[in-house]
Amino acid sequence: MTATGKLARFETIKPGEELPQRAFKPDNVQSMLYNAVLWNGHRIHFDEPYARDVEGYPGLVIAGPLLGDWLNQCVEEWLGEDGRLVSIEYSNRIATYIGETLYSGGTVTACRPEGGELDIEVFIKNEAGEVVTPGKALVRFHKA
C-alpha cells in the first residue's frame, strides 16, 4: 500500500471503531514455554498442585506479560504496515487460568490528524466478559 493509501485509511477511522477481537486458549505447554523464555520460575505458572494447594488458585495462572503480548499483537495486526505502535500500557486486574478462553480487542478513542495518531483503549476479557486486563495504546500512521 502506498503512503497515500495509508493516510487515506487513517482519514476513514473514527472514535468508536473497534479492533477485531482475537480468541486465545493457552495450554500448559504454551505457558511453560512462555515462562521459560522469560526465566519466570514462579511455580503458579507450571506447578498445578502448588498453585492450588499452596497459593489457593483454582489452576495454573497465565503470566501477565503474555496478556500484554496479546494486546500488542491485537493492535499491530489491525494496524498492519500502515503505521506503528508507539506505546502501550496495561494493568492485569483479574487472574486468568490455563483452560480459559480469553479475548483481546480494542476501541479507537481519539484521532489526532495533525500527527496521524490514534488513541486506542485495549482489553483482554475472560469468558464471563469481564475485562481482566485494561490498557491504552498510541499508534502513529506513516506519513506520505
GUFI-563093 format. One record per residue: residue number from 1; residue in three letters; x, y, z of N, C-alpha, C in turn. Coordinates in steps of 0.001 Angstrom, whole numbers, plus 500000, padded with zeros to 6 digits. Example, Ala and Ser with C-alpha at 12.3 -4.5 7.8 and 13.67 -1.06 7.14 Angstrom:
BEGIN
<vexro k="1" r="ALA" n_east="513190" n_north="494310" n_up="507800" ca_east="512300" ca_north="495500" ca_up="507800" c_east="513200" c_north="496700" c_up="507800"/>
<vexro k="2" r="SER" n_east="512850" n_north="497750" n_up="507080" ca_east="513670" ca_north="498940" ca_up="507140" c_east="512900" c_north="500030" c_up="507870"/>
//
This chain:
BEGIN
<vexro k="1" r="MET" n_east="500858" n_north="498822" n_up="500000" ca_east="500000" ca_north="500000" ca_up="500000" c_east="500898" c_north="501234" c_up="500000"/>
<vexro k="2" r="THR" n_east="500531" n_north="502202" n_up="499252" ca_east="501315" ca_north="503433" ca_up="499182" c_east="501079" c_north="504269" c_up="500434"/>
<vexro k="3" r="ALA" n_east="501969" n_north="505224" n_up="500676" ca_east="501802" ca_north="506127" ca_up="501814" c_east="500491" c_north="506879" c_up="501713"/>
<vexro k="4" r="THR" n_east="500114" n_north="507250" n_up="500484" ca_east="498840" ca_north="507954" ca_up="500304" c_east="497689" c_north="507073" c_up="500762"/>
<vexro k="5" r="GLY" n_east="497761" n_north="505780" n_up="500440" ca_east="496726" ca_north="504842" ca_up="500882" c_east="496686" c_north="504712" c_up="502391"/>
<vexro k="6" r="LYS" n_east="497849" n_north="504766" n_up="503026" ca_east="497920" ca_north="504679" ca_up="504480" c_east="497212" c_north="505868" c_up="505110"/>
<vexro k="7" r="LEU" n_east="497477" n_north="507060" n_up="504579" ca_east="496815" ca_north="508246" ca_up="505121" c_east="495330" c_north="508214" c_up="504812"/>
<vexro k="8" r="ALA" n_east="494969" n_north="507682" n_up="503649" ca_east="493548" ca_north="507574" ca_up="503308" c_east="492849" c_north="506674" c_up="504324"/>
<vexro k="9" r="ARG" n_east="493485" n_north="505589" n_up="504728" ca_east="492891" ca_north="504715" ca_up="505747" c_east="492735" c_north="505469" c_up="507059"/>
<vexro k="10" r="PHE" n_east="493755" n_north="506213" n_up="507456" ca_east="493683" ca_north="506981" ca_up="508698" c_east="492457" c_north="507887" c_up="508692"/>
<vexro k="11" r="GLU" n_east="492215" n_north="508542" n_up="507560" ca_east="491117" ca_north="509501" ca_up="507462" c_east="489742" c_north="508853" c_up="507576"/>
<vexro k="12" r="THR" n_east="489659" n_north="507537" n_up="507379" ca_east="488367" ca_north="506848" ca_up="507496" c_east="488090" c_north="506362" c_up="508914"/>
<vexro k="13" r="ILE" n_east="489097" n_north="506398" n_up="509783" ca_east="488949" ca_north="505877" ca_up="511142" c_east="488350" c_north="506953" c_up="512035"/>
<vexro k="14" r="LYS" n_east="487368" n_north="506564" n_up="512804" ca_east="486683" ca_north="507481" ca_up="513715" c_east="486672" c_north="506893" c_up="515122"/>
<vexro k="15" r="PRO" n_east="486593" n_north="507754" n_up="516156" ca_east="486423" ca_north="507231" ca_up="517509" c_east="485217" c_north="506301" c_up="517561"/>
<vexro k="16" r="GLY" n_east="485387" n_north="505215" n_up="518263" ca_east="484339" ca_north="504210" ca_up="518361" c_east="484606" c_north="503000" c_up="517486"/>
<vexro k="17" r="GLU" n_east="485522" n_north="503150" n_up="516500" ca_east="485848" ca_north="501990" ca_up="515664" c_east="486472" c_north="500914" c_up="516532"/>
<vexro k="18" r="GLU" n_east="486020" n_north="499683" n_up="516330" ca_east="486521" ca_north="498569" ca_up="517127" c_east="487558" c_north="497767" c_up="516365"/>
<vexro k="19" r="LEU" n_east="488579" n_north="497338" n_up="517076" ca_east="489565" ca_north="496435" ca_up="516513" c_east="488984" c_north="495025" c_up="516529"/>
<vexro k="20" r="PRO" n_east="489343" n_north="494199" n_up="515561" ca_east="488845" ca_north="492817" ca_up="515581" c_east="489305" c_north="492104" c_up="516841"/>
<vexro k="21" r="GLN" n_east="488393" n_north="491345" n_up="517442" ca_east="488765" ca_north="490579" ca_up="518625" c_east="489450" c_north="489284" c_up="518213"/>
<vexro k="22" r="ARG" n_east="490366" n_north="488849" n_up="519062" ca_east="491054" ca_north="487577" ca_up="518877" c_east="490796" c_north="486715" c_up="520091"/>
<vexro k="23" r="ALA" n_east="490656" n_north="485430" n_up="519886" ca_east="490454" ca_north="484489" ca_up="520994" c_east="491745" c_north="483721" c_up="521254"/>
<vexro k="24" r="PHE" n_east="492002" n_north="483457" n_up="522537" ca_east="493187" ca_north="482702" ca_up="522950" c_east="492758" c_north="481675" c_up="523987"/>
<vexro k="25" r="LYS" n_east="493288" n_north="480467" n_up="523877" ca_east="493058" ca_north="479446" ca_up="524895" c_east="494395" c_north="478750" c_up="525141"/>
<vexro k="26" r="PRO" n_east="495228" n_north="479376" n_up="525963" ca_east="496562" ca_north="478808" ca_up="526184" c_east="496480" c_north="477487" c_up="526944"/>
<vexro k="27" r="ASP" n_east="497467" n_north="476637" n_up="526660" ca_east="497537" ca_north="475359" ca_up="527353" c_east="498812" c_north="475307" c_up="528206"/>
<vexro k="28" r="ASN" n_east="499010" n_north="474188" n_up="528872" ca_east="500159" ca_north="474027" ca_up="529769" c_east="501492" c_north="474185" c_up="529032"/>
<vexro k="29" r="VAL" n_east="501561" n_north="473669" n_up="527814" ca_east="502816" ca_north="473728" ca_up="527061" c_east="503140" c_north="475176" c_up="526692"/>
<vexro k="30" r="GLN" n_east="502169" n_north="475912" n_up="526172" ca_east="502416" ca_north="477312" ca_up="525825" c_east="502847" c_north="478094" c_up="527060"/>
<vexro k="31" r="SER" n_east="502186" n_north="477848" n_up="528173" ca_east="502526" ca_north="478551" ca_up="529409" c_east="503954" c_north="478230" c_up="529853"/>
<vexro k="32" r="MET" n_east="504301" n_north="476945" n_up="529812" ca_east="505648" ca_north="476544" ca_up="530229" c_east="506705" c_north="477176" c_up="529323"/>
<vexro k="33" r="LEU" n_east="506491" n_north="477126" n_up="528013" ca_east="507475" ca_north="477680" ca_up="527082" c_east="507599" c_north="479191" c_up="527240"/>
<vexro k="34" r="TYR" n_east="506471" n_north="479874" n_up="527375" ca_east="506498" ca_north="481330" ca_up="527524" c_east="507268" c_north="481723" c_up="528792"/>
<vexro k="35" r="ASN" n_east="506945" n_north="481069" n_up="529902" ca_east="507614" ca_north="481407" ca_up="531166" c_east="509086" c_north="481012" c_up="531154"/>
<vexro k="36" r="ALA" n_east="509435" n_north="479962" n_up="530432" ca_east="510841" ca_north="479576" ca_up="530314" c_east="511629" c_north="480662" c_up="529588"/>
<vexro k="37" r="VAL" n_east="511055" n_north="481204" n_up="528513" ca_east="511725" ca_north="482266" ca_up="527761" c_east="511956" c_north="483487" c_up="528644"/>
<vexro k="38" r="LEU" n_east="510995" n_north="483779" n_up="529523" ca_east="511121" ca_north="484931" ca_up="530425" c_east="511987" c_north="484638" c_up="531645"/>
<vexro k="39" r="TRP" n_east="512381" n_north="483409" n_up="531814" ca_east="513073" ca_north="482967" ca_up="533019" c_east="512197" c_north="483223" c_up="534240"/>
<vexro k="40" r="ASN" n_east="510896" n_north="483032" n_up="534066" ca_east="509933" ca_north="483225" ca_up="535144" c_east="509720" c_north="481886" c_up="535835"/>
<vexro k="41" r="GLY" n_east="510318" n_north="481724" n_up="536980" ca_east="510245" ca_north="480463" ca_up="537705" c_east="509149" c_north="480400" c_up="538756"/>
<vexro k="42" r="HIS" n_east="508205" n_north="481328" n_up="538742" ca_east="507140" ca_north="481301" ca_up="539749" c_east="506273" c_north="480074" c_up="539505"/>
<vexro k="43" r="ARG" n_east="506149" n_north="479241" n_up="540518" ca_east="505511" ca_north="477938" ca_up="540370" c_east="504024" c_north="478008" c_up="540051"/>
<vexro k="44" r="ILE" n_east="503374" n_north="479145" n_up="540246" ca_east="501943" ca_north="479238" ca_up="539929" c_east="501692" c_north="479106" c_up="538430"/>
<vexro k="45" r="HIS" n_east="502739" n_north="479198" n_up="537626" ca_east="502597" ca_north="479120" ca_up="536178" c_east="502865" c_north="477725" c_up="535614"/>
<vexro k="46" r="PHE" n_east="503444" n_north="476807" n_up="536408" ca_east="503761" ca_north="475480" ca_up="535866" c_east="503520" c_north="474325" c_up="536818"/>
<vexro k="47" r="ASP" n_east="503330" n_north="474582" n_up="538108" ca_east="503154" ca_north="473524" ca_up="539110" c_east="501721" c_north="473609" c_up="539653"/>
<vexro k="48" r="GLU" n_east="500820" n_north="472842" n_up="539031" ca_east="499405" ca_north="472964" ca_up="539390" c_east="499106" c_north="472603" c_up="540842"/>
<vexro k="49" r="PRO" n_east="499659" n_north="471529" n_up="541398" ca_east="499392" ca_north="471268" ca_up="542828" c_east="499842" c_north="472438" c_up="543723"/>
<vexro k="50" r="TYR" n_east="500988" n_north="473024" n_up="543411" ca_east="501451" ca_north="474171" ca_up="544181" c_east="500489" c_north="475354" c_up="544024"/>
<vexro k="51" r="ALA" n_east="500106" n_north="475652" n_up="542784" ca_east="499200" ca_north="476780" ca_up="542538" c_east="497893" c_north="476599" c_up="543316"/>
<vexro k="52" r="ARG" n_east="497358" n_north="475371" n_up="543329" ca_east="496088" ca_north="475115" ca_up="544017" c_east="496264" c_north="475046" c_up="545541"/>
<vexro k="53" r="ASP" n_east="497178" n_north="474182" n_up="545987" ca_east="497261" ca_north="473845" ca_up="547408" c_east="498003" c_north="474867" c_up="548253"/>
<vexro k="54" r="VAL" n_east="499003" n_north="475518" n_up="547692" ca_east="499792" ca_north="476477" ca_up="548456" c_east="499307" c_north="477909" c_up="548237"/>
<vexro k="55" r="GLU" n_east="499121" n_north="478282" n_up="546967" ca_east="498734" ca_north="479663" ca_up="546651" c_east="497214" c_north="479867" c_up="546623"/>
<vexro k="56" r="GLY" n_east="496441" n_north="478781" n_up="546532" ca_east="494986" ca_north="478882" ca_up="546572" c_east="494305" c_north="479257" c_up="545268"/>
<vexro k="57" r="TYR" n_east="495008" n_north="479131" n_up="544151" ca_east="494394" ca_north="479405" ca_up="542849" c_east="493621" c_north="478177" c_up="542372"/>
<vexro k="58" r="PRO" n_east="492630" n_north="478373" n_up="541506" ca_east="491881" ca_north="477212" ca_up="541004" c_east="492636" c_north="476413" c_up="539938"/>
<vexro k="59" r="GLY" n_east="493746" n_north="476927" n_up="539455" ca_east="494543" ca_north="476235" ca_up="538440" c_east="495795" c_north="477027" c_up="538146"/>
<vexro k="60" r="LEU" n_east="496472" n_north="476659" n_up="537072" ca_east="497691" ca_north="477366" ca_up="536685" c_east="497348" c_north="478771" c_up="536208"/>
<vexro k="61" r="VAL" n_east="498101" n_north="479743" n_up="536681" ca_east="497859" ca_north="481148" ca_up="536376" c_east="498605" c_north="481523" c_up="535087"/>
<vexro k="62" r="ILE" n_east="497925" n_north="482230" n_up="534194" ca_east="498565" ca_north="482716" ca_up="532969" c_east="499418" c_north="483929" c_up="533334"/>
<vexro k="63" r="ALA" n_east="500635" n_north="483954" n_up="532859" ca_east="501563" ca_north="485054" ca_up="533161" c_east="501042" c_north="486370" c_up="532589"/>
<vexro k="64" r="GLY" n_east="501079" n_north="487403" n_up="533396" ca_east="500612" ca_north="488720" ca_up="532990" c_east="501267" c_north="489256" c_up="531734"/>
<vexro k="65" r="PRO" n_east="502593" n_north="489097" n_up="531564" ca_east="503213" ca_north="489609" ca_up="530342" c_east="502663" c_north="488973" c_up="529063"/>
<vexro k="66" r="LEU" n_east="502178" n_north="487733" n_up="529147" ca_east="501590" ca_north="487097" ca_up="527968" c_east="500326" c_north="487843" c_up="527543"/>
<vexro k="67" r="LEU" n_east="499546" n_north="488300" n_up="528511" ca_east="498356" ca_north="489086" ca_up="528195" c_east="498760" c_north="490394" c_up="527509"/>
<vexro k="68" r="GLY" n_east="499811" n_north="491009" n_up="527993" ca_east="500321" ca_north="492224" ca_up="527363" c_east="500785" c_north="491978" c_up="525941"/>
<vexro k="69" r="ASP" n_east="501429" n_north="490838" n_up="525706" ca_east="501855" ca_north="490498" ca_up="524344" c_east="500649" c_north="490339" c_up="523428"/>
<vexro k="70" r="TRP" n_east="499570" n_north="489758" n_up="523936" ca_east="498359" ca_north="489604" ca_up="523116" c_east="497755" c_north="490963" c_up="522773"/>
<vexro k="71" r="LEU" n_east="497842" n_north="491927" n_up="523698" ca_east="497349" ca_north="493276" ca_up="523400" c_east="498173" c_north="493903" c_up="522277"/>
<vexro k="72" r="ASN" n_east="499495" n_north="493757" n_up="522364" ca_east="500377" ca_north="494264" ca_up="521302" c_east="500015" c_north="493639" c_up="519961"/>
<vexro k="73" r="GLN" n_east="499834" n_north="492333" n_up="519933" ca_east="499506" ca_north="491636" ca_up="518689" c_east="498187" c_north="492134" c_up="518116"/>
<vexro k="74" r="CYS" n_east="497206" n_north="492346" n_up="518973" ca_east="495892" ca_north="492815" ca_up="518527" c_east="496027" c_north="494146" c_up="517794"/>
<vexro k="75" r="VAL" n_east="496747" n_north="495079" n_up="518390" ca_east="496916" ca_north="496402" ca_up="517792" c_east="497758" c_north="496322" c_up="516522"/>
<vexro k="76" r="GLU" n_east="498868" n_north="495607" n_up="516581" ca_east="499767" ca_north="495543" ca_up="515429" c_east="499124" c_north="494846" c_up="514238"/>
<vexro k="77" r="GLU" n_east="498333" n_north="493809" n_up="514470" ca_east="497656" ca_north="493143" ca_up="513353" c_east="496626" c_north="494071" c_up="512720"/>
<vexro k="78" r="TRP" n_east="495898" n_north="494820" n_up="513521" ca_east="494903" ca_north="495759" ca_up="512998" c_east="495595" c_north="496879" c_up="512210"/>
<vexro k="79" r="LEU" n_east="496699" n_north="497371" n_up="512732" ca_east="497421" ca_north="498474" ca_up="512106" c_east="498126" c_north="498032" c_up="510824"/>
<vexro k="80" r="GLY" n_east="498640" n_north="496830" n_up="510797" ca_east="499350" ca_north="496328" ca_up="509617" c_east="500577" c_north="497158" c_up="509312"/>
<vexro k="81" r="GLU" n_east="500833" n_north="497388" n_up="508035" ca_east="502000" ca_north="498149" ca_up="507589" c_east="501718" c_north="499645" c_up="507513"/>
<vexro k="82" r="ASP" n_east="500519" n_north="500062" n_up="507931" ca_east="500119" ca_north="501465" ca_up="507792" c_east="500748" c_north="502391" c_up="508821"/>
<vexro k="83" r="GLY" n_east="501293" n_north="501842" n_up="509883" ca_east="501867" ca_north="502682" ca_up="510926" c_east="502597" c_north="501834" c_up="511937"/>
<vexro k="84" r="ARG" n_east="502768" n_north="502406" n_up="513128" ca_east="503478" ca_north="501655" ca_up="514170" c_east="502842" c_north="501914" c_up="515524"/>
<vexro k="85" r="LEU" n_east="503002" n_north="500959" n_up="516388" ca_east="502579" ca_north="501079" ca_up="517777" c_east="503639" c_north="501904" c_up="518489"/>
<vexro k="86" r="VAL" n_east="503257" n_north="503071" n_up="518989" ca_east="504207" ca_north="503975" ca_up="519645" c_east="504363" c_north="503599" c_up="521114"/>
<vexro k="87" r="SER" n_east="503245" n_north="503333" n_up="521791" ca_east="503308" ca_north="502966" ca_up="523205" c_east="502068" c_north="502178" c_up="523583"/>
<vexro k="88" r="ILE" n_east="502226" n_north="501401" n_up="524633" ca_east="501103" ca_north="500651" ca_up="525176" c_east="501328" c_north="500500" c_up="526670"/>
<vexro k="89" r="GLU" n_east="500252" n_north="500598" n_up="527414" ca_east="500306" ca_north="500349" ca_up="528859" c_east="499082" c_north="499530" c_up="529209"/>
<vexro k="90" r="TYR" n_east="499242" n_north="498670" n_up="530202" ca_east="498129" ca_north="497817" ca_up="530611" c_east="498312" c_north="497426" c_up="532073"/>
<vexro k="91" r="SER" n_east="497239" n_north="496937" n_up="532652" ca_east="497263" ca_north="496514" ca_up="534051" c_east="496462" c_north="495227" c_up="534186"/>
<vexro k="92" r="ASN" n_east="497093" n_north="494201" n_up="534728" ca_east="496385" ca_north="492940" ca_up="534962" c_east="495579" c_north="493072" c_up="536251"/>
<vexro k="93" r="ARG" n_east="494263" n_north="492978" n_up="536138" ca_east="493373" ca_north="493226" ca_up="537273" c_east="492742" c_north="491968" c_up="537857"/>
<vexro k="94" r="ILE" n_east="492517" n_north="490964" n_up="537025" ca_east="491879" ca_north="489724" ca_up="537469" c_east="492738" c_north="488573" c_up="536955"/>
<vexro k="95" r="ALA" n_east="493028" n_north="487606" n_up="537816" ca_east="493846" ca_north="486459" ca_up="537413" c_east="493118" c_north="485645" c_up="536341"/>
<vexro k="96" r="THR" n_east="493899" n_north="485075" n_up="535444" ca_east="493367" ca_north="484208" ca_up="534395" c_east="494081" c_north="482868" c_up="534472"/>
<vexro k="97" r="TYR" n_east="493432" n_north="481823" n_up="533973" ca_east="493916" ca_north="480464" ca_up="534201" c_east="493980" c_north="479647" c_up="532916"/>
<vexro k="98" r="ILE" n_east="494917" n_north="478727" n_up="532899" ca_east="495044" ca_north="477798" ca_up="531782" c_east="493712" c_north="477079" c_up="531606"/>
<vexro k="99" r="GLY" n_east="493270" n_north="477015" n_up="530357" ca_east="491990" ca_north="476373" ca_up="530045" c_east="490888" c_north="477370" c_up="529761"/>
<vexro k="100" r="GLU" n_east="491045" n_north="478605" n_up="530214" ca_east="490071" ca_north="479650" ca_up="529914" c_east="490280" c_north="480146" c_up="528488"/>
<vexro k="101" r="THR" n_east="489199" n_north="480565" n_up="527849" ca_east="489311" ca_north="481274" ca_up="526581" c_east="489278" c_north="482759" c_up="526898"/>
<vexro k="102" r="LEU" n_east="490262" n_north="483478" n_up="526402" ca_east="490377" ca_north="484915" ca_up="526619" c_east="490284" c_north="485624" c_up="525273"/>
<vexro k="103" r="TYR" n_east="489862" n_north="486880" n_up="525314" ca_east="489641" ca_north="487651" ca_up="524093" c_east="490351" c_north="488993" c_up="524186"/>
<vexro k="104" r="SER" n_east="491101" n_north="489341" n_up="523148" ca_east="491716" ca_north="490662" ca_up="523079" c_east="490930" c_north="491509" c_up="522100"/>
<vexro k="105" r="GLY" n_east="490971" n_north="492816" n_up="522307" ca_east="490292" ca_north="493732" ca_up="521401" c_east="490587" c_north="495158" c_up="521806"/>
<vexro k="106" r="GLY" n_east="489888" n_north="496085" n_up="521172" ca_east="490092" ca_north="497484" ca_up="521490" c_east="489128" c_north="498375" c_up="520741"/>
<vexro k="107" r="THR" n_east="489128" n_north="499635" n_up="521142" ca_east="488274" ca_north="500650" ca_up="520530" c_east="489067" c_north="501939" c_up="520379"/>
<vexro k="108" r="VAL" n_east="488992" n_north="502547" n_up="519197" ca_east="489625" ca_north="503841" ca_up="518972" c_east="488891" c_north="504875" c_up="519814"/>
<vexro k="109" r="THR" n_east="489634" n_north="505649" n_up="520604" ca_east="489010" ca_north="506654" ca_up="521470" c_east="489293" c_north="508084" c_up="521039"/>
<vexro k="110" r="ALA" n_east="490362" n_north="508300" n_up="520277" ca_east="490687" ca_north="509666" ca_up="519828" c_east="491530" c_north="509602" c_up="518568"/>
<vexro k="111" r="CYS" n_east="491293" n_north="510584" n_up="517686" ca_east="492057" ca_north="510731" ca_up="516441" c_east="492682" c_north="512116" c_up="516430"/>
<vexro k="112" r="ARG" n_east="493987" n_north="512159" n_up="516135" ca_east="494678" ca_north="513441" ca_up="516028" c_east="495288" c_north="513538" c_up="514634"/>
<vexro k="113" r="PRO" n_east="494542" n_north="514157" n_up="513695" ca_east="495004" ca_north="514229" ca_up="512304" c_east="496352" c_north="514930" c_up="512138"/>
<vexro k="114" r="GLU" n_east="496632" n_north="515947" n_up="512961" ca_east="497881" ca_north="516703" ca_up="512800" c_east="499111" c_north="515817" c_up="512966"/>
<vexro k="115" r="GLY" n_east="499007" n_north="514770" n_up="513773" ca_east="500148" ca_north="513876" ca_up="513968" c_east="499926" c_north="512490" c_up="513396"/>
<vexro k="116" r="GLY" n_east="498753" n_north="512272" n_up="512801" ca_east="498436" ca_north="510946" ca_up="512290" c_east="498358" c_north="509909" c_up="513388"/>
<vexro k="117" r="GLU" n_east="497897" n_north="510343" n_up="514573" ca_east="497888" ca_north="509464" ca_up="515743" c_east="496474" c_north="509084" c_up="516164"/>
<vexro k="118" r="LEU" n_east="496394" n_north="507888" n_up="516757" ca_east="495151" ca_north="507386" ca_up="517337" c_east="495421" c_north="506906" c_up="518749"/>
<vexro k="119" r="ASP" n_east="494469" n_north="507151" n_up="519640" ca_east="494465" ca_north="506536" ca_up="520957" c_east="493498" c_north="505365" c_up="520890"/>
<vexro k="120" r="ILE" n_east="493888" n_north="504266" n_up="521499" ca_east="493060" ca_north="503061" ca_up="521480" c_east="492982" c_north="502505" c_up="522888"/>
<vexro k="121" r="GLU" n_east="491759" n_north="502258" n_up="523364" ca_east="491584" ca_north="501505" ca_up="524607" c_east="491603" c_north="500039" c_up="524235"/>
<vexro k="122" r="VAL" n_east="492481" n_north="499285" n_up="524868" ca_east="492614" ca_north="497864" ca_up="524585" c_east="492178" c_north="497060" c_up="525798"/>
<vexro k="123" r="PHE" n_east="491911" n_north="495779" n_up="525577" ca_east="491456" ca_north="494947" ca_up="526684" c_east="491722" c_north="493477" c_up="526403"/>
<vexro k="124" r="ILE" n_east="491782" n_north="492731" n_up="527493" ca_east="491649" ca_north="491279" ca_up="527477" c_east="490417" c_north="490999" c_up="528335"/>
<vexro k="125" r="LYS" n_east="489490" n_north="490214" n_up="527796" ca_east="488289" ca_north="489810" ca_up="528536" c_east="488326" c_north="488304" c_up="528755"/>
<vexro k="126" r="ASN" n_east="487696" n_north="487883" n_up="529861" ca_east="487574" ca_north="486450" ca_up="530111" c_east="486258" c_north="485935" c_up="529522"/>
<vexro k="127" r="GLU" n_east="485974" n_north="484664" n_up="529734" ca_east="484771" ca_north="484054" ca_up="529175" c_east="483493" c_north="484694" c_up="529707"/>
<vexro k="128" r="ALA" n_east="483556" n_north="485262" n_up="530906" ca_east="482388" ca_north="485914" ca_up="531508" c_east="482191" c_north="487331" c_up="530974"/>
<vexro k="129" r="GLY" n_east="483117" n_north="487782" n_up="530112" ca_east="483023" ca_north="489126" ca_up="529564" c_east="483628" c_north="490201" c_up="530447"/>
<vexro k="130" r="GLU" n_east="484284" n_north="489786" n_up="531534" ca_east="484931" ca_north="490753" ca_up="532431" c_east="486253" c_north="491205" c_up="531814"/>
<vexro k="131" r="VAL" n_east="486537" n_north="492494" n_up="531900" ca_east="487838" ca_north="492986" ca_up="531442" c_east="488851" c_north="492639" c_up="532526"/>
<vexro k="132" r="VAL" n_east="489751" n_north="491735" n_up="532195" ca_east="490774" ca_north="491312" ca_up="533153" c_east="492052" c_north="492132" c_up="533001"/>
<vexro k="133" r="THR" n_east="492252" n_north="492687" n_up="531805" ca_east="493440" ca_north="493489" ca_up="531529" c_east="493050" c_north="494680" c_up="530660"/>
<vexro k="134" r="PRO" n_east="492787" n_north="495838" n_up="531292" ca_east="492539" ca_north="497044" ca_up="530502" c_east="493852" c_north="497725" c_up="530152"/>
<vexro k="135" r="GLY" n_east="493820" n_north="498518" n_up="529087" ca_east="495028" ca_north="499245" ca_up="528723" c_east="494741" c_north="500325" c_up="527708"/>
<vexro k="136" r="LYS" n_east="495809" n_north="501037" n_up="527342" ca_east="495743" ca_north="502114" ca_up="526362" c_east="496929" c_north="501998" c_up="525429"/>
<vexro k="137" r="ALA" n_east="496671" n_north="502262" n_up="524157" ca_east="497740" ca_north="502225" ca_up="523159" c_east="497712" c_north="503516" c_up="522352"/>
<vexro k="138" r="LEU" n_east="498882" n_north="503909" n_up="521880" ca_east="499035" ca_north="505036" ca_up="520984" c_east="499668" c_north="504500" c_up="519702"/>
<vexro k="139" r="VAL" n_east="499008" n_north="504783" n_up="518554" ca_east="499576" ca_north="504379" ca_up="517273" c_east="499767" c_north="505617" c_up="516403"/>
<vexro k="140" r="ARG" n_east="500734" n_north="505541" n_up="515504" ca_east="501007" ca_north="506644" ca_up="514589" c_east="501082" c_north="506079" c_up="513168"/>
<vexro k="141" r="PHE" n_east="500287" n_north="506653" n_up="512294" ca_east="500295" ca_north="506240" ca_up="510897" c_east="501495" c_north="506872" c_up="510198"/>
<vexro k="142" r="HIS" n_east="502040" n_north="506143" n_up="509232" ca_east="503155" ca_north="506675" ca_up="508435" c_east="502661" c_north="507836" c_up="507576"/>
<vexro k="143" r="LYS" n_east="503511" n_north="508828" n_up="507414" ca_east="503155" ca_north="509999" ca_up="506600" c_east="503510" c_north="509778" c_up="505145"/>
<vexro k="144" r="ALA" n_east="502835" n_north="510522" n_up="504292" ca_east="503096" ca_north="510419" ca_up="502847" c_east="504470" c_north="510968" c_up="502524"/>
//
